[in-house]
Amino acid sequence: AELVHEMIMDPWFEFGNIHHAFMRKDYPLPLTGPFLDILRDTLSLLRPVFEETLGQNVRLSEWTTLISYPGAKPQPFHPDSQIEGVTKLGKYARMYTGFIYLDDVTADMAALDLYP
C-alpha cells in the first residue's frame, strides 16, 4: 500500500479514466516485482474458473488499483467494458471483473454490486 501511495503522488502520472474521479484514483499496476507476485497468486486461485468458463486462451485486459478517499461520491452503475449493452457484451466477449479489498468493506461503503 505504501508503494502505491508513493506512485500515485507523482504529479506527472496519468490515472485511468473512471466515473467520479474526484477523491478516487485508478492506478494501473506494473507487471513487475510484488505486483506480479500478487497477480500470480490471484490467478492461481481463479485459474479453474477461468479455464472452465473461458478456455485456456484468455487475456488480461487490466490490472489496476482503485483507491477511494473519504468524500468520494458513489460511482453510478456502469459496465467495466467499452462495449455498450449487456447483449453486445455477451455476443462479442466474456469478461470477469474481480476486486481484492485491502480494507474491511461493508454494504454502506459501496461494496461491488453485480448485475447478471
C-alpha positions as CSV (number, residue, x, y, z in Angstrom):
1,A,0.0,0.0,0.0
2,E,2.8,2.4,0.8
3,L,4.5,1.8,-2.6
4,V,1.2,2.5,-4.4
5,H,0.7,5.7,-2.4
6,E,4.2,6.9,-3.3
7,M,3.4,6.2,-7.0
8,I,0.1,8.0,-7.1
9,M,1.7,11.1,-5.5
10,D,3.7,11.5,-8.8
11,P,2.2,14.8,-10.3
12,W,3.1,13.6,-13.8
13,F,1.2,10.3,-13.6
14,E,-1.9,9.8,-15.8
15,F,-4.6,7.9,-14.0
16,G,-7.2,5.7,-15.5
17,N,-10.5,7.1,-16.7
18,I,-13.1,6.4,-14.0
19,H,-16.5,7.8,-13.1
20,H,-16.5,10.5,-10.4
21,A,-12.7,10.7,-10.3
22,F,-12.6,13.4,-7.6
23,M,-11.2,11.7,-4.5
24,R,-10.8,8.5,-6.4
25,K,-7.8,7.2,-8.3
26,D,-7.4,4.3,-10.7
27,Y,-3.8,3.4,-10.9
28,P,-2.5,0.8,-13.5
29,L,-0.2,-1.6,-11.7
30,P,3.1,-2.7,-13.2
31,L,3.6,-6.3,-14.1
32,T,6.8,-6.5,-12.1
33,G,8.0,-7.1,-8.6
34,P,5.5,-7.6,-5.8
35,F,2.6,-6.6,-8.1
36,L,3.4,-9.5,-10.4
37,D,3.6,-11.8,-7.4
38,I,0.1,-10.8,-6.2
39,L,-1.3,-11.3,-9.7
40,R,0.2,-14.8,-10.0
41,D,-1.2,-15.7,-6.6
42,T,-4.6,-14.4,-7.5
43,L,-4.7,-16.1,-10.9
44,S,-3.6,-19.4,-9.3
45,L,-6.8,-19.3,-7.3
46,L,-9.0,-18.2,-10.2
47,R,-7.5,-20.4,-12.9
48,P,-10.0,-23.3,-12.6
49,V,-12.9,-20.9,-13.0
50,F,-11.3,-19.1,-15.9
51,E,-10.3,-22.3,-17.7
52,E,-13.8,-23.8,-17.3
53,T,-15.7,-20.8,-18.5
54,L,-13.3,-19.0,-20.8
55,G,-11.0,-21.7,-22.0
56,Q,-7.2,-21.6,-21.9
57,N,-6.7,-18.8,-24.4
58,V,-7.6,-15.7,-22.2
59,R,-6.2,-12.2,-22.0
60,L,-5.8,-9.9,-19.0
61,S,-7.0,-6.5,-20.1
62,E,-6.5,-4.5,-16.9
63,W,-4.6,-4.8,-13.6
64,T,-5.1,-1.7,-11.5
65,T,-5.7,-0.5,-8.0
66,L,-8.8,1.6,-7.4
67,I,-8.4,3.9,-4.4
68,S,-11.4,5.9,-3.0
69,Y,-10.6,8.5,-0.4
70,P,-13.1,9.8,2.2
71,G,-15.6,12.1,0.5
72,A,-15.6,10.3,-2.9
73,K,-19.0,10.2,-4.5
74,P,-20.5,6.8,-5.3
75,Q,-19.9,5.6,-8.8
76,P,-23.0,5.1,-10.9
77,F,-23.7,1.5,-12.1
78,H,-21.6,1.0,-15.2
79,P,-20.1,-1.8,-17.3
80,D,-16.3,-2.4,-17.0
81,S,-16.1,-2.5,-20.7
82,Q,-16.3,-0.1,-23.7
83,I,-18.8,-2.5,-25.3
84,E,-22.2,-0.9,-24.8
85,G,-25.1,-3.1,-23.5
86,V,-25.1,-6.5,-21.9
87,T,-26.4,-8.1,-25.1
88,K,-23.5,-6.9,-27.2
89,L,-21.0,-7.8,-24.5
90,G,-22.4,-11.4,-24.3
91,K,-22.2,-11.6,-28.1
92,Y,-18.6,-10.5,-28.5
93,A,-16.8,-11.3,-25.3
94,R,-16.9,-12.9,-21.9
95,M,-15.5,-10.8,-19.1
96,Y,-14.8,-11.2,-15.4
97,T,-14.1,-8.3,-13.1
98,G,-12.7,-9.0,-9.7
99,F,-11.8,-7.0,-6.6
100,I,-9.5,-7.8,-3.8
101,Y,-10.4,-5.5,-1.0
102,L,-7.4,-4.3,1.1
103,D,-9.7,-2.8,3.8
104,D,-12.8,-4.1,5.6
105,V,-15.8,-3.2,3.4
106,T,-19.4,-3.0,4.5
107,A,-22.5,-2.5,2.4
108,D,-22.7,1.2,3.3
109,M,-19.1,1.7,1.9
110,A,-20.3,0.9,-1.6
111,A,-19.0,-2.6,-2.0
112,L,-19.1,-4.0,-5.5
113,D,-22.6,-4.7,-6.9
114,L,-23.0,-7.2,-9.6
115,Y,-25.9,-7.5,-12.1
116,P,-26.2,-10.5,-14.4
